[in-house]
Amino acid sequence: MENNQMFDTQIEMKEVAHLLKVLANENRLMIVCYLIQEAMTVSQLHERFEHMTQSALSQHLSILKAHKILKSEKQGLSVTYEIYDSRIEKVISVLKNNYCNFEKK
């Protein structure tokens, strides 16, 4: 492997590691799972996270948006979130297939 290729791979691995650190939170993983199914407003997401304050939910959404995992669109008074990076759907799919299907164990 040439030095340039190794350098590119190291940069890519740092990006992947950083992405995984952002996703390494059960609440953020659940938010991403819900948004893979459909775009949702903060209020719709909050209905699914009754244990979490709307402020905490907004913080998680801000982190995911800052890392370009989500994007948002303001419509009147509400903000709708959806997946920005389609590669996230593939990552979540691998996780679901390997860790969430308990019948295969």
C-alpha positions, -999 to 999 in steps of 0.1 A, spaced: 0 0 0 14 34 -9 18 61 17 -9 83 1 -34 54 2 -25 46 38 -29 83 47 -63 84 30 -74 53 48 -63 67 82 -83 99 76 -113 78 66 -110 56 97 -108 87 119 -141 99 103 -157 65 108 -146 64 144 -159 99 150 -193 89 134 -195 58 156 -188 79 187 -217 102 178 -240 71 173 -227 54 205 -257 67 225 -289 47 228 -311 78 225 -294 90 193 -295 55 179 -332 53 185 -338 88 170 -319 76 139 -339 44 137 -372 64 139 -361 88 112 -350 61 89 -386 50 88 -400 85 81 -392 122 86 -406 135 119 -411 168 138 -396 173 172 -431 169 187 -436 135 169 -402 123 182 -409 136 217 -441 114 218 -418 84 214 -393 96 240 -416 103 269 -388 97 294 -368 125 278 -373 163 281 -379 181 249 -347 201 257 -326 169 259 -342 156 227 -333 189 209 -297 185 221 -295 150 206 -310 163 174 -285 192 173 -256 168 177 -268 146 149 -274 176 127 -240 191 135 -224 158 124 -244 158 91 -263 127 100 -296 146 100 -310 176 82 -339 197 92 -366 218 75 -386 245 93 -422 246 84 -440 274 102 -435 267 139 -424 231 136 -391 216 125 -390 184 106 -359 161 108 -348 135 84 -317 114 76 -292 135 56 -265 109 50 -279 77 34 -248 57 45 -263 59 81 -292 37 69 -267 11 58 -248 12 91 -281 9 111 -292 -20 88 -260 -39 96 -265 -33 133 -301 -44 132 -293 -76 112 -265 -86 136 -277 -75 170 -315 -70 169 -326 -103 154 -327 -124 185 -343 -154 168 -310 -161 149 -290 -166 181 
